[in-house]
């Protein structure tokens, strides 16, 4: 029991030591489910979620110790929508990225957003064309090994942004049927490359975005504090974060009591 409690406590604290807050919040959910299983004496439930918790924390710790933090200047040499732009590059002087690990192939069907909760759909049918956004064209800003450009930011485009994007070699207005790209108009939602959003931000032309539909991998490129400034769903997202933080606080209180009780029982 003391070992399990220690693992949960570490998972709660790990958020403060991780660059990716979304993963920290997910650890909190695993810890809550594990604790619920222990309280109800449901050993199977506790074992399953306890296993998830231990594995995710252990993997994060291992990666943190083996992978050095590397600031790098992203390039746009791979762009699935506009292969004609191959070779284009830009400098990001204000936003830099940290090289992260790729998702598995399952990411095309599911994933987590920057809040640490289940990824919401960005747009599954752009202007009734039958075309969904995202690298996998399923409506979600999911990513995976083949998504070199990281199409992870769910944005709502404006004419100003589309004009700017075209001026830097990323024409998002012209339809490209061969790539299932309908061409965007003002008000459309689309999964933009994280690097492109960073480029637009540095130039003062970043579009608004939806936090709950933006994949957690975006945090490897763009700080959460900056995304919040541009969030259309900021009020909703803040409520989600506050709820998770409350759960974290309640878990901490329960764990303090568990540790006290366990220490007394061992004496």
TADASUL-V912783 format. One record per backbone hydrogen bond with DSSP energy under -0.5 kcal/mol. CO is the residue of the C=O (numbers start at 0). NH is the residue of the N-H. E is the energy in kcal/mol with one decimal. If there is no record, write none. Layout:
co/nh/e
CO/NH/E
CO/NH/E
This chain:
co/nh/e
0/4/-2.7
1/5/-2.3
2/6/-2.0
3/7/-2.4
4/8/-2.5
5/9/-2.2
6/10/-2.2
7/11/-2.0
8/12/-1.8
9/13/-1.9
10/14/-0.6
12/15/-1.3
12/16/-0.5
13/16/-1.4
13/17/-0.7
14/17/-0.9
18/20/-0.8
19/22/-0.7
19/23/-1.2
20/24/-2.1
21/25/-1.8
22/26/-2.0
23/27/-1.4
24/28/-1.6
25/29/-2.3
26/30/-2.6
27/31/-2.4
28/32/-2.3
29/33/-2.5
30/34/-2.6
31/35/-2.2
32/36/-2.1
33/37/-2.1
34/38/-2.6
35/39/-1.9
36/41/-2.2
37/40/-0.9
40/42/-1.4
41/45/-2.4
42/46/-2.6
43/47/-2.3
44/48/-2.3
45/49/-2.2
46/50/-2.2
47/51/-2.0
48/52/-2.3
49/53/-2.7
50/54/-2.5
51/55/-2.6
52/56/-2.4
53/57/-2.5
54/58/-2.6
55/59/-2.1
56/60/-2.5
57/61/-2.5
58/62/-2.7
59/63/-2.3
60/64/-1.8
61/65/-2.0
62/66/-2.9
65/67/-0.7
68/70/-0.5
69/98/-1.0
71/73/-0.7
71/96/-1.5
73/89/-0.6
81/84/-2.2
82/85/-1.7
84/87/-2.4
87/75/-1.2
90/92/-0.7
96/71/-1.4
103/106/-2.0
104/107/-1.4
105/108/-1.9
105/109/-1.2
110/118/-2.1
111/215/-2.5
112/115/-1.5
116/112/-2.8
122/132/-2.7
124/126/-0.5
124/127/-1.1
125/128/-1.7
130/125/-2.9
132/138/-2.5
133/136/-1.4
136/131/-0.6
138/121/-2.8
138/122/-1.6
139/141/-1.1
141/134/-0.6
143/146/-1.1
145/147/-1.8
146/149/-1.0
148/194/-0.6
149/151/-2.0
149/193/-2.5
151/153/-0.7
151/214/-1.9
152/154/-0.9
152/191/-3.2
153/209/-2.4
154/156/-0.5
154/189/-2.0
155/207/-0.6
156/186/-3.1
157/161/-2.5
158/162/-2.3
159/163/-2.2
160/164/-3.2
161/165/-2.1
162/166/-1.8
163/167/-1.1
164/167/-0.6
164/169/-2.7
165/168/-1.6
169/171/-0.8
171/183/-3.1
175/178/-2.0
175/180/-1.9
176/179/-1.9
179/181/-0.6
180/175/-2.9
184/187/-2.4
187/156/-2.4
189/154/-2.7
189/191/-1.0
191/151/-0.6
191/152/-2.3
192/196/-2.2
193/197/-2.2
194/198/-2.3
195/199/-2.5
196/200/-2.6
197/201/-2.4
198/202/-1.2
199/204/-3.7
199/205/-0.5
200/203/-1.6
207/155/-1.9
208/210/-0.5
208/231/-3.2
208/232/-0.6
209/212/-0.9
210/113/-0.9
210/213/-1.2
211/119/-2.7
212/214/-0.5
213/113/-1.5
214/217/-2.0
215/218/-1.8
216/219/-1.9
217/220/-2.2
217/221/-2.7
219/97/-2.7
222/225/-0.5
222/226/-1.8
223/227/-2.4
224/228/-0.9
225/228/-0.5
225/229/-0.8
226/229/-0.8
226/230/-0.5
227/230/-0.9
229/208/-2.3
230/233/-0.7
232/236/-2.7
233/237/-2.6
234/238/-1.6
235/239/-1.8
236/240/-2.5
237/241/-2.7
238/242/-2.0
239/243/-2.2
240/244/-2.7
241/245/-2.0
242/246/-2.1
243/247/-2.3
244/248/-2.2
245/249/-2.7
246/250/-2.5
247/251/-2.2
248/252/-1.9
249/253/-2.2
250/254/-2.9
251/255/-2.1
252/256/-1.7
253/257/-2.5
254/258/-2.8
255/259/-2.1
256/260/-2.7
257/261/-2.6
258/262/-2.7
259/263/-1.9
260/264/-1.9
261/265/-1.6
262/266/-0.9
